[in-house]
Amino acid sequence: MFRVLNAFRGTQETLSQEEKTKIILKQAQDFELALRAMDYVLDDKAEQGLALLDESDKVDGPEQTINVLARGVIEFLEATLSFEPEEMKIASATLARAEQLSLKSKQRAERDQIKSSSLYPPGTVYAVTYTESCLLHALLMLFSESMMEAAKAVLKLRKAYHTLQDILQQIKTANKKKKGLKNKFRKMKMEDPNTTTETAESSSASFISSDSKMFASVDIPYELTPEEQKDKELLEYAEKIHKMRVNRLSGAHIDNPPAINRLRNELGMATLDSLPKEDDDSIKTEHVFLSDDLDASQATIDEFVHSGVNLCFGILQVVISLLPPAIGAVLSAIGFRGSREDGLRLIWRATKERNVHGCIGLLALMFYYDGPFQFTDDDFDIPAATTTKKRSDSTTSSLRRHTTGESSNSLNKTMSALTIGSELDDIEMDAPTLLHPGKILVNALLQSRALFPNSALWLLNEARMLSSRGKLREAIQLMDSIDVDKIHMRQVKVMMVFDRANTLVHLHEYDRAADDLLSLLEFSDWSHALYTYYAGCCYLESYRMCKLGLKDSSKAEEYKQKASKYIFSAPDHLGKKTFKTKNLPLDRFMLRKVEQFKAKRKELNLDDPLDCIATSPVHELAYFYNGYNRMIPEDLEITKKMLTDYKNPAIEAMDPDQELLRNLLLSLTFRRLGDIEEGCKLMDSEVLSKIITIDDNGVCTYIKKIEDPWAYPAALYERALFCWKLNGMKGLPESKQWLERATGYADDYELSSRIGMKIKAALDRVDHSM
């Protein structure tokens, strides 16, 4: 019966209620099926997920909006996990198609008055699919190094932003309606204690009846006709959709045993080993919800709208707030600016839903809090402001400063959107919790680990969380617990091996790290040049450790040969595996370093190519991947020894630029070891004095240098952190001054985006706390 629904699509004739009901139920089923397909992918079962979509396409054709979006989301995840150009091209094309189909579906729903929600006007759900497609497509375009693509991305972000504002206005109206119903119920309850919420709501647009002889479906937002009430097939179809939703919410939909048996309270292998075994009497056989936040009585379409809006508007605001100042200025000039706090709150709200939006939101939060770049620097542990008023005032003033050229109506609309966000949930996360979510983030991740036991993606995020807490050895133990060759999603396999290599570097286990890096040449298309250079740097450090008696010296010659081979051959890989039309930023960094080494060898007339390398480059790479914040004192002491004790002709030449770099890294090592004053003194006398001068009036003049351009703004950033560590809250004004100097020093260099976002995140935090 429901296959004939395609005949109604595109018709200009007025549809009967019976026809609309069939379309609405079919739409709910399509969305449930797409959500299930995406969950299969999140459990490393991409073949099953894509097969579901293929089967659906065979029945209904390849132009189903939600199916195309589901493929686009899957491809987006693959592309952003690997950053491989072909993957990004495929995802962009699918998302562009989803944008077009969303607009057509929205227009059709509005024309035919297909009201699939009791809360929102016809077509709202397709406004959300359009926004989601638009946002994800724009993010892929932003990763491009093409100015034309970046300009198009800004326009897409603007479209997504304004579409979200319109949807949020609808949500605000719906919330007022819901509050009115609650007030109505309270009044009816006072008049008649036997009144139920169903009775109170029966006069609303939602069809929920207290009469047991009449069936109800939250997916049908109106009262059915007597003929529909007698339609047994309709009843069975509505019940099928309800079961699909319950199975998805409990995790029973992707062929896994009950998730409750895998739910843990703490991270790490020890808690995994303590889980009940299959023959244990405590094993539960029923699938149950893992969170009290889940509500099976919420219609699928309403759930998709709420979680989609929260996720999209949240990510949009966080991304805009993290963009380098130059790009942020362009965005603010055309009418919008992100609030990181409001964005994070919305993403957190999205994670409460048991669907792909919740999962993407959690992945975004994991990347933000515990990813390799860690935008929330653990050392910059400034307590966040706790009052809502301060947050609102800050947001208001920033919007007023950054909406020049926009009408006052646009400003009011933006403020309205930000205000609506807080109405979606009764409980707000305060600023300190947003800054350090702690156990809340751990519990959210552990739920995903229980729901998706076959996915290495969630295991990797658990390992990252352990690493960010300084538990590097536990992180390695967890990553070693899985056979990477059995990971089906190649992009996750690449991330797992690369993350493990970074963690091993932080542990000074360079042999294994080099093996992992070189293995990536076999199955990753990201950057063969960087993998090769990085492996060479690992072998170089192993060679130096042999010379200092920290490793078995019998392998010294092997390490020496491998270091020379891989470091100096790395540029040969450029152009073979590239990102879009240009080399990756880290590729350009690597090329500059190798050219420096060659120039130093020629200058000093050295025979041994390794003697021309002064400061060991592996320590620079460790800084880029947040290694200094993750090493425990034992590992930091080794870093300190390697930076101070090893000697060779290049080091003994005391090149000013190499000494600056060495002293920068050494000052951070001192700080992390607790020798804050000594580190700050070294930073001031041997680093900052080489890149800036400050007169008696506090005016800063930059001494422009080009040898290691990432190091100079990074040093100014780290000096701001020293102020905080030495003086606490009293030091924040000076910290802000150093961060502003870091922003002012920034040029367009190979790592400017990475360092720039770190500086901007810290400056926002200082501003918020002063």
N, C-alpha and C positions, 0 to 999 in steps of 0.2 A: 504493500500500500504506500509506504513512505518513499519508494523510489520514484514515484510519479511527481514528487514535489518539484523536480527540476522544471516540469512543465509550467509551474506557476511563476518561475523566475523569468523576468524579462517581459511578462505580459502587461498590457496596459489596462486590462479589465480589473474591476474592483474585486478583491478577494473576499470570500465569505469568512466568517469567524472559524468555521471548521477547517478551511484551507490554511488560515493563518496559524491555527493551533498545530497542525501537522508540520508546518515550516518551522515553528518555534521549537518543537521537540526535536526535529531533525537537526536544527542548529545546535541545540544543547548537546546532542549526541556527537556531532562533528567536533565540537570543542573538547568534549571529554576524551574522544579518541586521539585528538592531536596532543592533548596534555599527557595522555598515556604514552604516546610515541616518544615524546620528548623526555619523559621519565626513563624509558628504556635506554636512551642515549646516556643519560646521567648515571645509569648503572652499568655502563660499558657494554651495552647490548644494542649497539647502533643498528645492526642488521634487522633485529626484531622490530625496532622502532620505525625504520624506513619501510619495512615490509607492511606494517599497518597502514602507513600513508599510501603506499602503492595500491593496496587492496581497496582503499577508500576511493582513490583516483579512478580505478577500473570501473567502479559503480557509478560515481558521480561526475567523472571528468577531472582533468588536471587544473581546473580554474577555481577550486575551492579556496577561498581567501585564507581560512585558518590553516589549511594544509600547507599552502605555499609559505605562510608565515612560519609555521613549525619547521619546515625545511630550512628557511632562512635563519631561524634561531639556532638550529643545529649547526649549520655551516658557519654562522657567526662565532659560535663557541670554538669550533675547530680552527677558524682563522685567527682568533685572538689568543688561542693557546700556542699557536706556532708562528704567527706573523709571516707565514710563507705567502709570497705574492699570488700564486695560482689559487690558493685557498681563499684569499681575500677577494680576488676577482670573482670567483664563483659565488661567494656569499653576497657580494654587492649586487650582482645581477638578480639573484633570487629576492633579495630584500626590495630592490627597485620594483620588481614585479608585484610583490606583496603590497607595496604602497599603492600602485595603480588599482589592484583588485579591491583593496580596502575602500578606496574612494567610490568605486562602482557599487560595492555592496552597501555602503552607507547610503548612497543616493537611492538605491532600490528599496532598502528598508524604510527610508523616509517616505518615498513615493507610495509604497504599498501599505504603510502604517503597520509594519511588523513590530509590534511592541513586545520584545522578548524580556523586558525587565519591568518589574512593578515600580522601580524607583526612577528610571531614566527614560528619556524620549527614545523613539525608534532610531536605530542606527548608531546609538552611543557606543556599543561594543566595537563597531567597525571604526569609529573614531579612535578608539584605543589601539586597535590593530594597526591603523595607519600611523599613529604616533610612535608605536613601538618599532615598526618597520623603518620609519623615518629616522628615529634616534639611532638605532643600531647601524643603519646605513651611513649616517653622518659620522659616527665614531670610526667606522672603517675608513672613511674618506679623510678623517683627520690624521690617521696614521700614515697617509700618503705624504711624500715629500714634494708633491706637485702643488704649487701655489694656486693653480686653477681648481684642483680638487678640494683644497682647503677652503677656498672661497665658497664653493658649492656647499661644502659641509656646514659652513656658518649659516647659509640660507636655510638648509634643512633643519638645523638646530632651532632657528628662529620659528620655522613652521611648527615644529614639534612643541616648542615652548608655548606658543599662542593657542594651539589646539588643546594642550593640557589645561591651560587657563580656562577655556570654555567648558571642558569636562569637569574641572574642579568647581566651577560655578553651579553646574548641574548637581554635583555631589552635595554642595552646600544647601541647595534647595531641598534635596532628598532628605538630608539630615534634619532640616526644620520640620519636614513632614513626619519623619519618624519620631521626633520629639513631641510633636502634636499628638501622635497616636499613643505615645506613652502617657502623656497627660490625660488623654481621653480614657485610657485604661484605668488610671488611678481613680478618676472620677467615677467610672462605672463600678469599680471595685468597692468604693465607699458606699455606693447605692445598693449594690448587690454583691455580697461576698462570694457568690458562686461563679462570678464572671471569670472567664479565662482569657489569656492573651489572644487565643484564637478567636474568641467571640468578639473581642474588641477590634481585632484587625480584619474581621470578615467584611466590614463595610469599606475597607480600603481596596486599592487596586489589586492587592495580592489575594489569590484564592486560597484561603486556608480555612477549612470548615470544621466545626466541632461535631458535625453529624456523621457518625460512623458509616452510614449507608452511602455516603457520597465520597468518592476518592479525591484526594488532593495531591497536587504536584506544585512544589515551589518553583518549578521551571516554567509553569504556565501562569502568567501574572494577571489572570482575571477568572471570573466564575464561568464554568463551562455551561454550555446549553444542555437541556435535558437529553437531546440526542447524543451529545458527546459523553454524557455521564453513563449512557448505556453501551458505549463503544468499548467492548472488551479488549480489542486490539490496541486501542489508544491507552487504556489502563495499563496493559502489559508493557507497552513501549515506555510509558512514563516511569513505571517501576524499574525497568531495565536501566534507564538513565540514572535513577536514584542509586541503584546498586553499583553502577560504574563509579559514581561520585564517592560512595562510602568506601569502596575498594581502593580508590586512589588515595583518599585521606588516610586510610590505615596502612597503605603500602602493600595491599594484597593484589594489586593489578599488574605487577611486573614479575610474577612467577618466583617470588622469594618466600621462604618460611617467615613466620611472624617476626616483625622487627623488634618487638618488645624483648625477645630473648637475646638480642645483640646490643641493647641499650646500656651504656656505661655512664658512670658518674665522673670519671677522670680520664685524662689522656694517657697514652703510652702502652707499650706491650704488656706490662704487668697486668693492667686491667683487662686486656684482651684475653690473656691466658686464664683469667679467673671467671670468664663467662661460662654458663652452664653448658654441658656437653649434650649431644643429641639424646643419649639414653638417660639423662638426668630426670628425676621425678619433678623437678621444678620447671621443666620446659613447658611453655604455654603453647597451645595449638590454635588458639583463636587470635585473629588479627584485631588489634585494638589501636585506637588513636594514641599517638605518643605525646600529644599536647592538648591541654584544656582549651586552647585558643581555637581549635578546629570546630566547625559547625556544619554538620551534614544537611541542615535545613536551609543553608544559604544556597540560592540558585547558582548554577554553574556560571551563567552569564554575568551575574552580579559579582561573583567572586573574581572572575577574570577582569572585570572593569576595575574593581577596587585594587587588586594586587598589581594590575598593569599600570594604573595611574601612579600608585605609590612608588613602584620601581622606576618607571620612566622619569617622573618629575624629580625623584630623589637622585638618580644617577646624573640627570642633566645638571642639577644644581651643584653636585659634588665635582663633576668634571669641569664645569665652568669655573668653580672656585679654585681649582688646582692648576688651571692653565697659566702659563707664563704671563707676566704683566702685559707684554706687547699684544698678545692675542686677546687677553681679557679686556684690554682697553678698547679693542675693535668691537667686541661683543657688547660691552656696556654702552658704546656710542650708538649702537643700533637698537638699544632698548631693553636689554636684560642682563642680569648679573646673578651669579649663584651664591647662595648662602650654604656653607658647608654643614652647619648644624641642622638646618631645616632639611637639607638633602639627606643627611645620615638618618634623621628621625624617620623620614618617609621610607628609606630603604629598610630600616629595621622593621617598620610596620609591614612591609611587603614580605619579610621573612616569616611572618606568622602564618602565612598561607601555605598549604601543602600542595604547591604546584610549581611549575618551572619558573615563575616569577620569584617565588620565595627562594628557589635554589640559586638563580642568577644573582639575586640580592645578597644571599649569603656568600657566594663566591666573590662578589664585589667587596663586601665588608672584610672578608679574609685577606684579600689582596691589599686593602687599605690599611688594616691593622697589623697584619702579620706577613705580608708579601715580602719579596726580596728587597724592595726599596723602602718599605715601611714609612709611609708618609707621616705617621705619628712617631717621631723619633723618641725612643725610650729615655734617652738622656735629657730631652727637653720636657721633663715631667712637671710642667707648670700646672698647678691646680686650676681647673676651669672655673669660670664664673658660674654661679649656681642659680641666679634668679632669672625667671622668665622675662621680667621687665628689661633687664640688661640686654638679653638676647633680642627682644623686640625693638628696643631703642637702637641697638647696633644695626639691625637689619634695615630699619626705617631710614636711618641716616645714610647708610651705604647706598640704598636704592635712590635716595634723593641726590646723592653725589654723582651717581652713575647712570642717570637716565636723561641726560641733556638731550634736547630735541624731541623728546616724547611728550605727549600731551599729559595733562594732569589726570585725565581719565585712564590712560595707560598705566600710570603709576599706581592709581587706586586699584586698578584691576590686578596688578602684580601683587600689591599688598594683600588684596583680598584672597588671592590664590595661596599665599603663604599662610594666611590666617586659617583658611579652610583646612589645611593639613592637620592642624591640631584638633579639628572637630571629628576627624575620622576615628579617633581612638580616645578612650577616657583617660588612659594612663600615658604620660609623656616621660621619655627618658631624659633625665636632667643632664646638664652639661658635663659634670664629672664622669657620669656613666658613659656618655657618648665618647668621651676622651679615652677612658679605660674600661671597656665593657666587661672585662674579666670573665667571670663564670658564666655570664649570659651568652657570650660568644662561644665559650667552650661547650655549653649545653646544646646550642643550636647546631654546632658542627657534629657533636656526637649523635644527635638525632639523624642527621644526614648519613653519617657512617652506618647507623643501624638500618636505615631505609634502603641504602644503596651499597650493600656489602661487597658487590663485585667490582666496584669502581675504584681504580687507583687514584682518581682525581681527588676524592675526599680523603683518602689515606695520605696523599701528598700534602693536603692542607693541614691535616693533623700534624704531620712532620714539620711543616713550616711553623705551626703554632708552638711546637716544642722548641724549635730552633730560636724563635723570637724570645723565648723565656730562658735562653742560655743552656737548654738541655740538648746540646748538639749530639752527644753520643746516643741518647735515647731516640733522637730523630733518625740517625743513621740506622739504628737497630730496627726501627719501624719500616724505613724504606727498604731495608734488606729483607724484610719478611715477605716481600712479594717478588715473584719472578717477572722482571720487566718484559721478557719476551712473550709473556702471556697476556700483556695489556693489549686489548684490541684497538683502542683509540690511539693511533700513532702519535698524535699531538701530545697526549697525556704521557705517553712513554718518553717522548723527548724532554718534557718538563721534568719528569721524575729523575731522569739520568742527569740533566743539567743541574737541578737543585741539589742532588746528592753530591755532585762534583764540587759545587760551591761550599756545601757543608763540610766536606772532607778537607777543602782548602783551609777553612776556618779552624779545623782540628790539626792542621799541618800534616795531614796524611796525603802527601802529594802524589805518591805512586798510584794509589787507587783513583785519585781525582783525575790524573792524566789519562788513565785507562778509560774512565767514563767519558771524558771529553773526546778522545779519539774515536770511541765507539759511535759517537753521534754522527760522524762522517758517513756512516753506513745507512742511516735512516732519517736524518734530518736535513731539510733544505734551507735551514735558516742562515747560518754563517759559518761556512767551512773555514774561512780565514781566521775568525775569532777562536773557534774550537782549537785550531792548530796552534795558534799563538799562545793561548791560555795553557794548553798542555805543555808547550815548551817552557813557559814560565814556571810551571810546577816542577819540571825536571831540573830547571836551573836552581830552584830553592832546595830541592833534594841534594843536588851537588854541593851547594853551600853548607847545608847541614852536615854532610859528610866531612867537609873541611873543618868544621867547628866541633867535630866529635859527637854530634847529636844523632848520627845515623851510621850504620855499618859502612865503613869506607871502602869495602871491597867492590861496591857498585858505583863508586864515584866516577870512574871513566865512562861507564855506560850512561849515567845521568848526563855527563858533560856532552857526550856525542848527541844524545837525544835532544838536549836543550838547544844546542846550536842548530841542529837540523830543523826542528819545528819552529823555533822563533824566527829564523831568517828565511824560511820557506813559506811562512804564512801569507805574505803579500801575493804569492803566486796564485792563491785561491780567489783573490778579488776578481769580481766580474763573472765568476762561475755561478755563485749562489748569492744573489743580491736582492735587496728589498726595494721593490718598485724600480725606479730608474737610476737610483743612486746607491752607493754603498751605505751600509748601516752606520750609525754614529760610532759604535764601538769598533767597526771595521776601520773607520777613518782614524780613530784614536790609535788603533794598533799600527796602522801604516806610519803615522807620525812618530810613534815610539821606535819602530824598526829603523826609520831613516835617521833618527837621533843616534841610535846605537852605531850605525854605520859611519856617521859623521864623526863621532867620538873616536872610533877605531882609526879612522884616517888621521885625525888630529894628533892622536897619541902614538901613531905608528905602531899599532899592536898586532901581534901575530894571532893570539888567541881571541876569537870573536867574543867569547864570554867576558873577557877582561874589560871590554868597552862598556859593559852595563854596570852602572853604579847602583842606585837604589833599586832593589829587587822589584820588578814590575808586578809580581803576584800580589804584593801588598797594596798596590793601587787598585787592582781588580777586587781585592777583598773589601776595600772601602766602598766601591761602587755597589757591591752586593751586601752591604750592611754588616760586614764581618766583625768590625771592631765592637759593635753593640752586642754581638752574640757570643764572643769568646769569653770564657771564664778566666780568672786570674792565671791559672796554670798555662793556658794557651797564649795569653797576652804576654807572659814572661818570655815565652819562646819568640814571639814577635819582636819584643824589645831586644832580645839578644841578637836576632838576625839583623835588625836595623843598626845596631851599635858595634857588634864585634867583628863582623866579617869585613875583610879588606881585600881590595884588588887595585890595579893601577887606576881605573876610572874613579874609584872612591877616593883614593889617595890624592888624585888630582884636585880634589875639593872644588869641583865645578859649582858655581853659585846656584845654578838652577837645580842641580841634583841635590845639593845640600838643603835647599829650601823644601824640596819635596820630601826628603828624608825627615827633616825636622817637623814638618807638618804631621806626618804619620806618627812620628815618635811622640809628639805632644798629645795626640789623641790616645796613644797607648798609655802614657802617664796618667791621663785623666781617668781612663777606664780602670786603671789599677788603684785609683784613689789618691794619686799624687797630683791633685788638681792645681795647686799653686806652682809646682815645678813645671807642669805642662803648660800653664798659662804664661809663665815667664819665658819658656822656650819659644812659645808661639809669638810673643811680643818681640823678643830680641832677634830671633833668627828667621822669622817668616814674615810677619806683618811689616816690619821695618824695610823689607825688600819690595813691597808692593804698594804701600801708601805712605803718605806723610800727613800729619795733622798739626796745624798751626795752633797758636795760643788761644785762638777763638773757636777752636773745634772744627775748623774747616778742613775737610779731607781732600787731598789731591792724590789721584791714582798714578802709580808708576806702571805704565802699561807694559805687560810682558806677554810673550806668545809661546814660550817653550812648552809649558804645561797649562794651557788656559783653564782647565777645569779646576785646578788647585787654588787659584787666586780668589774667586768668589766663595769657594768651599772653605778656605781659611777664614774669611770674614764671617761666614756662617758659624763656623766652629768657635770663633772668638765670642760671638753672641752667647753661645752655649756655656762657655767658660764664665761669663758674667753671671748667668743664672746659677751655675753650680757654686760659685764663690759667694754670691751676695743674696741669693734667694729673691723674694719679691721686690726687695729694694733695688735689685740690679736690673729689673725689667726695662726701665727707661734706657739704660745704656745698652742692654741687649737689643732693643728695638733700633737703636742708632747703628749698631753693627750690622744688623740685618738690612737696614736701608742702604748702608754702604755696600753690602754684598749685592743687592739689587742693582745699584748704580754701576758696579764694576762689570756686570754681566755683558758679554759680547755674544755674537753668534758663533759659537764654537761647537765642536762635535757632541758634547754632552750638556749643552746649555739647557735643554728641556728638562733633563733629569735633575740637574743641580738647581735649576730655576724653580721647579715645583717644590723641591725640598725647602728652599729659602722662603717661598711664598707661604707654604703651610705653616712654617715657624712664625713668620711675621703676623699672620692672621691669629695664631694662638696667643702671641704676646699682646697684640691689640685687644683681643677679647678679654685678657686677664688684667689689663691695667685699669 
